[in-house]
């Protein structure tokens, strides 16, 4: 946790809400140049994938890039990407990113270049969607399976259905809000969980109350501090709950309902753990309730865009630039 700046902490302080963090998609995102806070980065991504430099990315260009990424993930070259190979790539990314964080200012550019050179670190299907992408259920991903996942991503990103991804596809669409329909539904669900008095909005008091309850769940020994071991225990509980749900999800009845509820509660704690790792203000390796409340208050202020003292559904998933 050393070396984590306050700015980086604030990017994940939404972890307090409903666990308290909106989970992000792992698929590549594209945005118009200058649109939104990450516009330049997304425009650079389009430029990188645009092999013939016509200002847009075709499906063939997209799949060519994915095929190259597949070969990087397939460390032993046997034509299949295993979960161990995926983990190795993700571990390499974490190590390279940590090197950037830990590098002295004079060495930051060199560390960032090393991070870029060590890529790629993302592959369609090589994450939460692994089981769905593994269509033959053999426990590994073939290049064909990965490319099939890539085609689905491409289809979603090509919003105007012109057969290419360009800056026009990234512009907001009326009626879908900042995060699209799915994002709006998640924000509504999150608000409902936090809205203790059911008035359709979340006050700072309600948010702090939920944050306090989350802290108490993590603080297993009730000593007023949350340690890394306690966070890891909650993560292990999530893994166990996910495994239990997978074993009964094809069935009906009370067992499935109970397993789903256990998974839901464990997932909230898993998300909350990301905030706990980053809100340790004094860098002593533990998180106190006061540090957690300070982080929650900062997140509330950031989300309350109109400054009216409440977070509404449309503010739930947004941050100030």
Backbone bond lengths (Angstrom), bond angles and torsions (degrees), N, CA, C in turn:
res aa  C-N    CA-C-N  psi(-1)  N-CA   C-N-CA  omega(-1)  CA-C   N-CA-C  phi
1 X - - - 1.452 - - 1.514 112.46 -
2 X 1.316 118.22 -10.93 1.448 120.83 179.96 1.512 109.93 -66.89
3 X 1.354 115.53 145.62 1.442 119.48 176.09 1.518 113.00 90.47
4 X 1.345 118.51 -3.50 1.451 121.31 179.88 1.513 109.63 -79.88
5 X 1.328 118.70 120.00 1.448 122.71 -178.59 1.512 110.59 -81.67
6 X 1.354 115.33 161.24 1.455 119.38 178.33 1.513 111.22 -61.45
7 X 1.348 117.01 -37.37 1.466 119.77 -179.95 1.513 110.65 -60.24
8 X 1.339 116.99 -42.17 1.456 120.24 -179.97 1.523 110.70 -68.51
9 X 1.345 116.98 -35.37 1.452 119.30 177.14 1.518 110.47 -60.05
10 X 1.338 115.45 -44.05 1.453 119.98 -173.82 1.513 112.15 -64.58
11 X 1.325 117.44 -25.36 1.454 119.95 178.39 1.519 111.41 -64.17
12 X 1.349 117.04 -20.69 1.454 119.69 -176.37 1.523 112.84 -121.82
13 X 1.316 118.09 16.74 1.448 119.37 -179.15 1.521 112.03 -74.42
14 X 1.329 116.91 -10.38 1.459 119.46 172.58 1.515 110.80 -64.80
15 X 1.324 117.35 -5.29 1.460 120.75 178.16 1.510 111.25 -62.58
16 X 1.325 118.43 -21.88 1.456 120.41 179.89 1.514 110.53 -68.32
17 X 1.317 118.10 -33.84 1.456 121.26 -176.11 1.519 110.95 -76.01
18 X 1.315 115.94 121.33 1.473 124.25 179.53 1.499 111.77 57.79
19 X 1.194 115.11 18.17 1.477 120.33 174.46 1.460 113.85 150.28
20 X 1.236 122.45 -34.85 1.467 133.24 34.73 1.512 108.52 -153.56
21 X 1.299 119.69 68.41 1.455 121.67 -175.21 1.506 110.61 -147.53
22 X 1.330 117.83 135.41 1.454 120.29 170.81 1.518 108.04 -74.57
23 X 1.321 116.74 128.16 1.454 118.84 178.57 1.510 109.02 -76.99
24 X 1.341 117.01 146.97 1.465 121.76 -177.61 1.499 111.83 -105.04
25 X 1.331 116.00 155.33 1.458 121.42 177.86 1.504 110.09 -80.39
26 X 1.337 116.45 145.94 1.460 120.96 -179.01 1.515 113.08 -91.00
27 X 1.343 117.64 -11.85 1.461 120.45 -177.73 1.514 111.01 -70.15
28 X 1.366 119.05 152.87 1.453 121.10 178.36 1.514 110.75 -58.66
29 X 1.327 117.16 142.11 1.461 121.80 177.47 1.513 108.95 -113.81
30 X 1.340 116.69 148.18 1.443 121.59 -179.48 1.511 108.52 -127.93
31 X 1.322 116.82 137.37 1.455 120.13 178.44 1.508 109.35 -141.47
32 X 1.309 115.17 155.15 1.452 119.51 178.79 1.513 110.26 -66.81
33 X 1.302 115.50 146.69 1.452 120.21 -178.48 1.514 109.67 -59.66
34 X 1.341 115.41 124.15 1.440 120.46 179.81 1.514 113.50 86.99
35 X 1.340 119.13 -10.00 1.449 121.08 -179.96 1.509 109.49 -87.13
36 X 1.335 116.55 121.36 1.450 119.31 177.79 1.509 112.21 76.82
37 X 1.311 112.80 171.59 1.452 118.52 -173.42 1.519 112.45 -68.45
38 X 1.337 118.34 -27.93 1.469 121.09 -177.67 1.527 112.20 -105.10
39 X 1.338 118.09 14.52 1.452 121.21 -177.10 1.511 114.91 -52.06
40 X 1.329 119.06 -51.14 1.464 119.69 -178.90 1.530 112.93 -59.38
41 X 1.325 116.94 -38.27 1.468 119.58 179.78 1.525 110.21 -66.37
42 X 1.312 117.21 -42.28 1.453 120.50 -179.45 1.529 111.26 -68.23
43 X 1.334 115.80 -38.50 1.463 118.88 176.69 1.527 110.10 -62.82
44 X 1.321 116.31 -37.46 1.471 120.21 177.91 1.527 110.69 -65.48
45 X 1.339 116.20 -34.15 1.459 119.82 178.12 1.528 110.43 -66.01
46 X 1.326 116.64 -42.49 1.460 120.18 176.90 1.532 109.83 -60.54
47 X 1.320 115.62 -43.80 1.465 119.86 -179.72 1.523 110.78 -61.43
48 X 1.314 116.70 -38.77 1.471 120.07 -179.04 1.523 111.54 -67.31
49 X 1.340 117.49 -37.82 1.459 121.03 -177.42 1.526 112.85 -82.40
50 X 1.318 116.88 -17.97 1.464 122.69 -175.17 1.530 110.49 -80.72
51 X 1.331 115.18 84.28 1.468 120.46 -173.06 1.523 113.05 -63.21
52 X 1.332 118.71 -39.27 1.467 119.95 -177.07 1.529 113.04 -93.57
53 X 1.341 116.14 5.43 1.472 122.56 172.88 1.531 112.97 56.99
54 X 1.345 115.42 43.26 1.463 118.91 176.22 1.526 111.96 -101.05
55 X 1.331 116.24 9.98 1.453 120.48 175.87 1.511 115.34 85.40
56 X 1.321 117.22 8.42 1.457 120.90 178.59 1.526 109.58 -150.93
57 X 1.317 115.31 163.37 1.465 121.11 -177.31 1.519 108.68 -112.45
58 X 1.324 116.70 118.19 1.462 121.29 177.74 1.523 109.33 -83.56
59 X 1.329 115.59 167.08 1.458 119.80 177.25 1.522 110.74 -61.42
60 X 1.329 117.75 -39.89 1.468 120.36 179.00 1.527 110.97 -61.88
61 X 1.328 116.64 -42.37 1.469 120.06 178.43 1.522 110.67 -64.37
62 X 1.309 115.42 -41.01 1.460 120.01 -179.96 1.524 110.66 -63.47
63 X 1.328 116.77 -46.04 1.456 120.64 -177.99 1.531 111.60 -69.78
64 X 1.320 117.54 -31.90 1.469 120.29 176.25 1.528 110.12 -62.42
65 X 1.324 115.64 -42.41 1.460 120.13 177.79 1.523 111.07 -64.01
66 X 1.332 116.74 -41.70 1.464 120.96 -179.79 1.524 110.92 -66.28
67 X 1.335 116.80 -38.09 1.469 119.92 178.23 1.523 111.17 -62.34
68 X 1.331 116.06 -39.35 1.465 119.93 177.42 1.517 110.31 -65.40
69 X 1.336 116.47 -39.92 1.458 120.25 178.10 1.527 110.53 -64.45
70 X 1.332 116.65 -39.71 1.464 120.78 179.07 1.527 110.84 -57.45
71 X 1.321 116.44 -44.25 1.466 119.95 -178.95 1.525 111.49 -63.36
72 X 1.331 116.60 -32.59 1.465 119.48 177.03 1.520 110.64 -69.34
73 X 1.327 116.77 -42.04 1.465 120.61 179.35 1.532 111.30 -67.39
74 X 1.339 116.31 -36.03 1.462 121.32 -177.35 1.529 109.09 -78.77
75 X 1.325 115.19 76.49 1.471 121.15 -170.93 1.519 113.21 -60.16
76 X 1.336 117.61 -37.36 1.465 118.99 -177.59 1.528 112.71 -92.26
77 X 1.338 117.64 1.26 1.456 121.55 175.20 1.509 115.99 64.94
78 X 1.356 116.78 27.10 1.463 118.46 -177.82 1.532 112.77 -93.31
79 X 1.337 116.63 6.86 1.459 119.93 177.87 1.511 114.47 83.40
80 X 1.317 117.39 6.29 1.459 122.12 178.83 1.529 109.07 -134.36
81 X 1.324 116.78 138.15 1.466 120.84 175.62 1.516 108.47 -103.60
82 X 1.311 115.88 121.17 1.459 121.39 -178.53 1.528 110.27 -94.45
83 X 1.328 115.53 167.74 1.459 120.14 177.10 1.527 110.44 -64.34
84 X 1.326 117.50 -32.71 1.468 119.97 177.58 1.527 110.82 -66.12
85 X 1.338 116.47 -39.36 1.469 119.42 178.44 1.533 110.91 -67.85
86 X 1.317 115.95 -37.04 1.466 119.31 175.94 1.516 110.15 -63.89
87 X 1.319 116.53 -44.97 1.469 120.41 179.59 1.521 110.82 -61.04
88 X 1.337 116.64 -38.51 1.469 120.20 -179.78 1.527 110.63 -63.04
89 X 1.337 116.80 -40.54 1.465 120.00 178.44 1.523 110.95 -67.09
90 X 1.320 115.74 -42.42 1.465 119.06 179.49 1.530 111.32 -66.06
91 X 1.328 116.58 -38.43 1.469 119.95 176.97 1.529 110.41 -63.98
92 X 1.339 115.78 -39.66 1.469 120.02 178.65 1.520 110.43 -62.53
93 X 1.336 115.80 -38.45 1.461 119.75 178.27 1.528 110.67 -64.65
94 X 1.323 116.61 -45.75 1.465 119.24 179.63 1.521 111.32 -60.68
95 X 1.345 116.29 -41.05 1.462 119.85 179.68 1.530 111.43 -64.75
96 X 1.347 115.62 -43.38 1.465 119.39 -179.47 1.523 111.10 -67.65
97 X 1.327 116.57 -38.23 1.466 119.95 178.25 1.527 110.72 -67.37
98 X 1.329 116.71 -38.55 1.465 120.57 177.00 1.520 110.78 -63.20
99 X 1.341 115.90 -37.56 1.462 119.87 178.81 1.522 110.82 -62.70
100 X 1.333 116.33 -36.46 1.466 119.89 176.79 1.518 110.16 -65.18
101 X 1.343 116.40 -46.36 1.468 120.44 -179.70 1.523 111.62 -61.21
102 X 1.342 116.43 -40.16 1.463 120.44 -173.86 1.520 113.27 -84.34
103 X 1.324 117.53 -12.84 1.463 120.52 -175.85 1.529 111.30 -67.78
104 X 1.306 115.13 145.46 1.463 119.50 173.85 1.516 108.71 -65.69
105 X 1.334 116.48 157.16 1.467 120.48 -176.00 1.527 112.01 -53.21
106 X 1.308 116.57 -39.30 1.469 120.32 -177.99 1.523 112.40 -67.88
107 X 1.337 115.82 -20.25 1.464 119.74 -177.03 1.525 113.39 -106.06
108 X 1.337 117.59 2.95 1.466 120.86 -175.88 1.522 111.96 -59.32
109 X 1.323 117.36 -46.59 1.463 120.43 -177.49 1.521 111.30 -61.11
110 X 1.316 116.06 -40.16 1.465 120.04 179.51 1.530 110.42 -65.77
111 X 1.340 116.44 -40.07 1.462 120.47 179.36 1.529 110.92 -67.26
112 X 1.340 116.92 -38.54 1.460 120.06 178.23 1.525 111.09 -65.49
113 X 1.320 116.59 -38.75 1.457 120.86 177.95 1.523 110.18 -64.55
114 X 1.328 116.68 -39.27 1.465 120.70 177.59 1.525 110.53 -64.66
115 X 1.335 116.20 -37.25 1.459 120.57 177.46 1.522 110.30 -62.90
116 X 1.334 116.80 -45.76 1.469 119.84 179.07 1.525 111.21 -64.10
117 X 1.315 116.55 -41.66 1.465 120.91 -177.30 1.525 112.33 -67.67
118 X 1.332 116.44 -28.64 1.464 120.44 -177.65 1.519 112.64 -77.50
119 X 1.346 117.45 -11.58 1.463 121.32 -177.82 1.522 111.80 -71.43
120 X 1.325 118.20 -179.59 1.468 126.43 0.84 1.524 112.34 -79.73
121 X 1.332 115.10 157.81 1.450 120.44 -179.58 1.525 112.50 -119.12
122 X 1.340 117.04 -2.86 1.452 120.38 -179.14 1.517 110.51 -123.28
123 X 1.334 114.88 144.49 1.456 121.33 -177.86 1.526 108.10 -147.52
124 X 1.332 118.60 129.91 1.463 119.60 178.88 1.528 111.62 -54.22
125 X 1.324 115.92 129.75 1.457 121.21 179.95 1.506 114.49 89.32
126 X 1.336 117.45 -15.86 1.465 120.40 -175.65 1.526 110.57 -91.55
127 X 1.306 115.58 60.65 1.460 120.87 -179.60 1.511 109.10 -169.11
128 X 1.320 116.55 -133.08 1.458 120.11 -178.69 1.522 112.47 -64.86
129 X 1.330 116.19 -23.16 1.457 120.06 -177.85 1.528 112.25 -92.19
130 X 1.329 117.51 13.46 1.469 120.89 -175.41 1.527 111.31 -55.50
131 X 1.331 116.99 -50.19 1.461 119.96 -175.28 1.522 111.35 -62.36
132 X 1.333 116.75 -36.50 1.462 119.42 179.25 1.530 110.87 -73.02
133 X 1.330 116.93 -37.24 1.465 120.02 179.84 1.525 111.64 -70.40
134 X 1.333 117.04 -29.98 1.467 122.01 -178.86 1.527 109.16 -78.66
135 X 1.312 115.83 75.65 1.465 120.72 -171.37 1.518 113.66 -68.37
136 X 1.332 118.47 -28.06 1.463 119.19 179.02 1.526 112.39 -90.04
137 X 1.339 115.90 1.38 1.476 122.74 174.60 1.529 113.45 55.71
138 X 1.333 115.92 39.43 1.468 118.27 178.46 1.521 112.54 -100.70
139 X 1.340 116.07 5.33 1.460 119.83 175.67 1.512 115.19 83.91
140 X 1.351 116.73 4.60 1.465 121.18 176.63 1.529 108.37 -137.39
141 X 1.337 115.65 166.93 1.460 120.70 177.78 1.525 109.67 -111.12
142 X 1.324 115.53 126.82 1.460 120.07 173.43 1.521 108.54 -87.72
143 X 1.335 116.36 167.89 1.457 119.32 178.01 1.534 110.39 -63.08
144 X 1.323 116.99 -37.32 1.463 120.29 179.20 1.528 110.59 -62.43
145 X 1.323 116.99 -40.88 1.472 120.20 179.84 1.528 111.04 -66.70
146 X 1.320 116.12 -40.45 1.460 120.24 178.59 1.526 110.43 -65.30
147 X 1.340 116.87 -42.40 1.464 120.01 179.99 1.524 111.52 -66.84
148 X 1.333 116.81 -32.39 1.463 119.64 176.28 1.530 109.93 -64.92
149 X 1.320 116.86 -40.35 1.464 120.83 176.06 1.521 110.42 -65.30
150 X 1.339 116.24 -38.78 1.464 120.61 179.24 1.531 110.83 -62.86
151 X 1.330 116.81 -39.52 1.464 119.68 179.13 1.526 111.11 -62.31
152 X 1.316 117.32 -38.77 1.460 120.67 178.74 1.529 110.50 -65.28
153 X 1.341 116.41 -40.68 1.465 120.34 176.91 1.523 109.74 -62.03
154 X 1.321 115.54 -45.11 1.470 120.31 -179.46 1.528 110.58 -59.86
155 X 1.320 116.72 -44.57 1.458 120.60 -179.27 1.525 111.29 -61.01
156 X 1.337 116.51 -39.68 1.466 119.36 179.13 1.517 111.07 -67.57
157 X 1.332 116.60 -40.03 1.461 120.32 -177.26 1.526 112.79 -73.75
158 X 1.318 116.38 -29.03 1.466 120.42 179.89 1.528 108.35 -80.31
159 X 1.325 116.29 74.48 1.463 120.93 -170.79 1.515 113.41 -67.09
160 X 1.326 117.91 -29.48 1.478 118.77 179.62 1.528 112.37 -94.17
161 X 1.325 116.20 4.32 1.470 123.05 173.53 1.523 113.55 54.00
162 X 1.348 114.99 42.73 1.459 118.61 177.38 1.517 112.17 -100.21
163 X 1.338 117.04 8.53 1.457 120.99 177.15 1.508 115.05 83.03
164 X 1.318 117.24 10.71 1.462 121.24 178.94 1.525 108.90 -149.70
165 X 1.326 115.65 156.28 1.459 121.62 175.03 1.519 107.86 -107.54
166 X 1.329 115.77 122.20 1.457 119.99 175.67 1.521 108.55 -139.28
167 X 1.327 116.46 -171.22 1.458 119.25 -176.05 1.527 111.86 -64.25
168 X 1.328 117.83 -26.44 1.467 120.09 -179.58 1.520 111.36 -64.04
169 X 1.317 117.89 -31.72 1.465 120.94 -178.45 1.519 112.55 -69.27
170 X 1.317 117.52 -15.97 1.458 120.11 -176.29 1.511 113.08 -91.87
171 X 1.333 118.36 -10.25 1.457 119.91 -175.89 1.518 110.53 -70.45
172 X 1.333 117.02 146.06 1.469 120.39 -178.07 1.518 111.63 -58.92
173 X 1.334 115.78 147.27 1.454 121.75 177.15 1.511 109.54 -109.96
174 X 1.306 116.73 135.08 1.453 121.03 -177.13 1.522 110.26 -60.63
175 X 1.348 113.07 139.02 1.455 119.56 175.03 1.498 114.59 86.85
176 X 1.334 117.85 -4.97 1.454 119.46 -177.70 1.511 113.12 -110.25
177 X 1.318 117.53 -4.80 1.447 119.28 174.04 1.509 112.86 72.32
178 X 1.314 114.95 -175.02 1.464 121.65 -174.77 1.513 112.33 -69.40
179 X 1.320 117.54 -34.67 1.457 120.71 -175.33 1.514 112.63 -113.29
180 X 1.347 117.90 12.74 1.449 120.16 -177.40 1.522 110.79 78.20
181 X 1.333 115.02 175.26 1.457 120.05 -176.61 1.515 112.29 -58.16
182 X 1.323 117.14 -46.96 1.464 120.03 179.90 1.515 112.03 -60.55
183 X 1.349 116.75 -39.47 1.451 120.46 179.25 1.512 111.91 -65.03
184 X 1.336 116.46 -38.47 1.455 120.18 177.91 1.524 110.65 -63.79
185 X 1.317 116.47 -41.37 1.468 120.11 -179.87 1.526 110.89 -65.40
186 X 1.334 117.04 -40.21 1.466 119.46 177.61 1.514 110.95 -64.24
187 X 1.347 116.26 -41.19 1.461 119.80 179.28 1.526 110.87 -62.44
188 X 1.332 116.70 -40.46 1.460 120.63 178.99 1.524 111.02 -63.91
189 X 1.332 115.96 -43.43 1.470 119.40 179.15 1.519 110.86 -64.01
190 X 1.322 116.29 -41.16 1.450 120.80 -179.99 1.526 110.43 -64.11
191 X 1.331 115.89 -44.50 1.459 119.40 179.88 1.526 110.37 -61.50
192 X 1.324 117.12 -41.71 1.459 120.46 -179.39 1.526 111.50 -61.36
193 X 1.336 116.98 -38.50 1.461 119.76 179.50 1.522 111.76 -67.60
194 X 1.337 116.74 -34.73 1.457 120.77 -176.21 1.523 113.41 -87.45
195 X 1.336 116.72 -21.96 1.461 122.38 -173.21 1.528 110.37 -80.48
196 X 1.326 116.29 83.39 1.466 121.35 -173.30 1.521 112.88 -61.63
197 X 1.328 118.03 -37.72 1.470 119.63 -177.44 1.525 113.18 -96.16
198 X 1.342 116.31 7.65 1.470 122.87 174.34 1.528 113.34 54.08
199 X 1.346 116.11 42.58 1.467 118.95 177.46 1.526 112.25 -100.82
200 X 1.328 116.01 9.77 1.454 120.24 175.56 1.517 114.95 84.55
201 X 1.314 118.16 10.01 1.456 121.89 178.39 1.528 108.93 -154.30
202 X 1.325 115.67 162.98 1.467 121.15 -176.42 1.520 109.49 -114.63
203 X 1.318 115.77 123.06 1.458 120.42 176.02 1.521 109.38 -87.58
204 X 1.338 116.71 166.14 1.462 119.77 177.33 1.523 110.13 -63.08
205 X 1.321 116.86 -35.42 1.464 120.05 178.83 1.521 111.05 -62.12
206 X 1.340 116.69 -42.34 1.460 119.99 179.07 1.525 110.98 -65.84
207 X 1.314 116.49 -40.34 1.457 119.89 179.45 1.519 111.57 -65.23
208 X 1.318 116.74 -43.48 1.464 120.24 179.39 1.520 111.01 -65.45
209 X 1.330 117.13 -35.41 1.454 120.37 177.56 1.519 110.70 -63.07
210 X 1.338 116.69 -45.32 1.463 119.18 178.52 1.522 110.95 -65.81
211 X 1.330 116.37 -38.61 1.462 119.80 178.30 1.528 110.32 -62.07
212 X 1.341 116.23 -40.13 1.464 120.46 178.89 1.527 110.81 -63.86
213 X 1.340 116.33 -41.37 1.468 119.88 178.13 1.523 111.04 -63.88
214 X 1.323 116.18 -40.41 1.469 120.32 177.63 1.519 110.63 -62.45
215 X 1.329 116.16 -43.60 1.467 120.67 178.78 1.525 110.23 -58.57
216 X 1.328 116.82 -44.92 1.456 120.13 -178.27 1.525 111.81 -61.51
217 X 1.345 117.24 -35.57 1.462 119.60 178.30 1.523 111.44 -66.24
218 X 1.331 116.41 -37.06 1.461 119.61 179.81 1.530 111.78 -73.50
219 X 1.304 116.97 -34.92 1.469 121.76 -174.57 1.529 109.36 -77.73
220 X 1.325 115.66 76.40 1.464 121.21 -172.32 1.520 113.16 -61.87
221 X 1.347 118.12 -38.62 1.467 119.99 -177.83 1.529 112.78 -91.32
222 X 1.350 116.54 2.19 1.465 123.04 174.90 1.528 113.22 55.57
223 X 1.343 115.42 40.97 1.467 119.11 178.89 1.525 111.82 -100.61
224 X 1.332 116.41 6.75 1.457 120.07 177.40 1.507 114.70 85.34
225 X 1.344 117.14 6.71 1.463 121.38 177.62 1.526 109.34 -138.76
226 X 1.320 115.53 145.59 1.463 121.03 176.86 1.522 108.21 -106.76
227 X 1.319 115.91 124.61 1.463 121.37 -179.28 1.516 110.46 -101.40
228 X 1.334 115.49 167.85 1.470 120.11 177.20 1.526 110.53 -60.83
229 X 1.336 117.10 -36.42 1.459 120.13 179.75 1.530 110.91 -62.93
230 X 1.315 116.91 -37.37 1.461 120.11 178.65 1.532 111.24 -69.68
231 X 1.332 115.70 -37.86 1.463 119.75 175.64 1.528 110.03 -63.59
232 X 1.338 116.54 -44.50 1.463 120.30 179.47 1.525 111.13 -61.99
233 X 1.338 116.87 -35.53 1.464 120.42 178.93 1.521 110.91 -64.15
234 X 1.335 116.05 -39.42 1.450 119.16 178.08 1.531 110.85 -67.21
235 X 1.318 116.47 -36.81 1.472 119.67 177.25 1.529 110.27 -64.35
236 X 1.322 115.98 -40.56 1.458 119.75 178.52 1.527 110.26 -63.68
237 X 1.322 116.06 -37.05 1.458 120.03 177.47 1.527 110.45 -63.16
238 X 1.328 115.92 -37.62 1.470 119.55 177.07 1.523 110.59 -63.34
239 X 1.326 116.74 -46.17 1.465 119.39 -179.77 1.523 111.14 -60.36
240 X 1.332 116.25 -41.72 1.464 119.87 179.29 1.526 111.12 -64.70
241 X 1.342 116.14 -41.74 1.461 120.09 -179.39 1.529 110.94 -65.97
242 X 1.322 116.02 -38.62 1.469 119.74 178.71 1.523 110.29 -65.04
243 X 1.318 117.21 -42.65 1.461 120.73 178.58 1.526 110.86 -62.59
244 X 1.335 116.22 -42.99 1.462 120.31 -179.67 1.525 111.17 -63.39
245 X 1.336 116.54 -38.87 1.466 119.35 179.81 1.523 110.89 -67.84
246 X 1.322 116.84 -41.18 1.461 119.94 -179.73 1.522 111.30 -60.55
247 X 1.331 116.57 -32.67 1.460 120.40 -177.65 1.521 112.75 -71.85
248 X 1.342 117.10 -22.27 1.471 119.27 -176.62 1.532 113.18 -120.89
249 X 1.347 117.92 0.91 1.460 119.24 -172.18 1.525 113.01 -66.39
250 X 1.331 117.64 -21.09 1.458 120.02 179.34 1.531 111.86 -83.18
251 X 1.320 116.92 -3.66 1.458 121.24 -178.56 1.526 110.15 -102.20
252 X 1.296 116.21 178.10 1.462 122.30 175.45 1.525 108.74 -122.23
253 X 1.325 115.08 168.15 1.459 118.55 174.08 1.510 114.35 106.64
254 X 1.332 114.85 -168.48 1.465 122.01 -173.15 1.529 112.61 -65.26
255 X 1.324 117.14 -35.81 1.467 119.92 -178.05 1.524 110.88 -62.22
256 X 1.319 116.44 -42.83 1.461 120.44 179.27 1.522 110.48 -66.51
257 X 1.323 117.03 -43.58 1.459 120.77 -179.88 1.526 111.07 -62.40
258 X 1.327 116.04 -42.53 1.463 120.37 179.95 1.529 111.04 -66.14
259 X 1.331 116.32 -40.94 1.468 120.53 -179.94 1.517 110.58 -66.86
260 X 1.339 117.59 -38.15 1.461 121.03 178.34 1.534 110.55 -64.96
261 X 1.317 116.97 -42.44 1.462 119.84 179.96 1.532 110.84 -66.29
262 X 1.329 116.76 -39.52 1.470 120.12 177.78 1.517 110.75 -63.90
263 X 1.318 117.03 -39.56 1.462 121.08 178.32 1.526 110.37 -66.26
264 X 1.326 116.95 -41.71 1.461 120.96 179.76 1.539 110.49 -59.91
265 X 1.308 116.34 -46.01 1.466 119.66 -179.70 1.533 111.13 -66.96
266 X 1.333 116.47 -39.47 1.468 119.77 -179.99 1.515 110.86 -67.53
267 X 1.336 117.98 -36.78 1.461 121.00 -179.96 1.527 109.93 -64.66
268 X 1.306 117.72 -40.43 1.458 121.05 177.11 1.523 110.11 -57.22
269 X 1.319 116.64 -44.70 1.461 119.81 -179.90 1.520 111.31 -66.62
270 X 1.326 116.24 -37.23 1.464 119.53 179.35 1.527 110.18 -61.43
271 X 1.349 115.56 -44.39 1.456 119.16 178.77 1.513 111.01 -65.23
272 X 1.334 116.06 -41.42 1.451 119.57 178.58 1.518 112.08 -58.58
273 X 1.333 116.72 -32.64 1.451 120.29 -179.69 1.506 113.59 -59.91
274 X 1.337 116.81 -30.76 1.456 119.51 179.35 1.524 110.70 -64.68
275 X 1.333 116.01 -37.96 1.454 119.15 177.70 1.523 110.69 -68.52
276 X 1.347 117.64 -42.31 1.448 120.56 -177.85 1.526 111.94 -59.01
277 X 1.322 116.41 -34.57 1.453 119.72 -179.27 1.522 112.73 -70.25
278 X 1.328 117.16 -19.97 1.458 120.46 -172.24 1.521 114.53 -112.82
279 X 1.311 118.15 -6.33 1.456 120.86 -177.19 1.528 112.45 -103.34
280 X 1.322 116.93 12.78 1.469 122.08 179.59 1.530 108.86 -76.16
281 X 1.333 116.42 84.01 1.461 121.51 -170.54 1.527 113.38 -61.31
282 X 1.328 117.68 -38.26 1.468 118.99 -176.74 1.530 112.63 -91.43
283 X 1.327 116.80 3.31 1.475 121.98 174.58 1.530 113.08 56.14
284 X 1.330 116.44 38.37 1.461 118.61 179.65 1.523 112.19 -99.63
285 X 1.330 116.37 8.08 1.456 120.09 175.99 1.509 114.54 86.41
286 X 1.326 117.97 1.01 1.457 121.79 175.88 1.524 108.60 -134.09
287 X 1.308 115.38 161.77 1.460 120.61 179.52 1.519 108.89 -119.12
288 X 1.327 116.33 125.54 1.462 120.63 177.09 1.519 109.84 -91.68
289 X 1.321 115.24 165.45 1.463 119.64 177.98 1.526 110.57 -63.24
290 X 1.334 116.42 -35.86 1.468 119.85 179.13 1.516 111.03 -63.77
291 X 1.346 117.18 -41.72 1.465 120.29 177.97 1.521 110.60 -63.81
292 X 1.338 115.79 -40.80 1.444 120.10 179.00 1.528 111.04 -63.48
293 X 1.330 117.16 -42.90 1.464 120.65 -179.58 1.526 111.39 -66.56
294 X 1.329 116.33 -36.84 1.465 119.88 176.39 1.519 110.53 -62.89
295 X 1.344 115.82 -42.58 1.468 120.37 178.39 1.524 110.94 -64.44
296 X 1.330 116.73 -41.53 1.459 120.92 -179.64 1.526 110.74 -64.80
297 X 1.330 116.63 -41.99 1.463 120.39 179.51 1.522 110.81 -64.26
298 X 1.326 116.51 -38.80 1.468 120.34 178.72 1.523 110.41 -65.74
299 X 1.337 116.29 -41.03 1.459 120.07 177.84 1.525 110.90 -63.40
300 X 1.350 116.16 -41.76 1.456 119.29 -179.98 1.531 110.64 -60.12
301 X 1.310 116.13 -46.58 1.462 120.21 -179.27 1.519 110.96 -60.89
302 X 1.329 115.88 -38.26 1.459 120.95 -179.60 1.525 111.63 -67.31
303 X 1.337 116.90 -40.59 1.465 120.92 -178.02 1.529 112.91 -77.22
304 X 1.327 117.60 -30.08 1.458 121.51 -178.35 1.525 109.05 -76.56
305 X 1.324 115.90 77.16 1.461 121.40 -170.59 1.520 113.85 -64.34
306 X 1.339 117.04 -34.25 1.469 118.12 -178.53 1.524 113.06 -92.79
307 X 1.339 116.44 1.43 1.452 120.49 174.50 1.510 115.30 65.22
308 X 1.355 117.41 28.25 1.460 119.13 -178.22 1.525 113.06 -92.76
309 X 1.341 116.83 4.01 1.452 120.12 177.69 1.515 114.18 87.50
310 X 1.327 117.62 9.40 1.459 122.18 179.17 1.527 109.81 -141.39
311 X 1.336 115.43 152.80 1.460 121.22 172.23 1.521 106.91 -108.46
312 X 1.322 116.27 122.73 1.460 121.91 177.29 1.520 109.44 -101.34
313 X 1.334 115.73 174.09 1.469 119.69 -175.29 1.524 111.94 -58.39
314 X 1.348 117.13 -38.41 1.463 118.85 -177.72 1.517 111.86 -72.66
315 X 1.335 117.97 -18.02 1.462 121.24 177.44 1.522 112.31 -94.12
316 X 1.329 116.70 -14.89 1.463 120.92 -171.85 1.517 112.81 -57.44
317 X 1.323 117.20 -41.02 1.457 119.35 -175.21 1.499 113.70 -102.15
318 X 1.358 119.03 12.96 1.461 120.60 -175.47 1.520 110.85 -117.44
319 X 1.325 114.20 153.61 1.460 121.09 176.09 1.505 109.32 -130.08
320 X 1.323 116.03 156.28 1.458 119.36 170.93 1.509 109.12 -65.62
321 X 1.308 116.15 151.51 1.471 119.84 174.41 1.503 109.18 -71.83
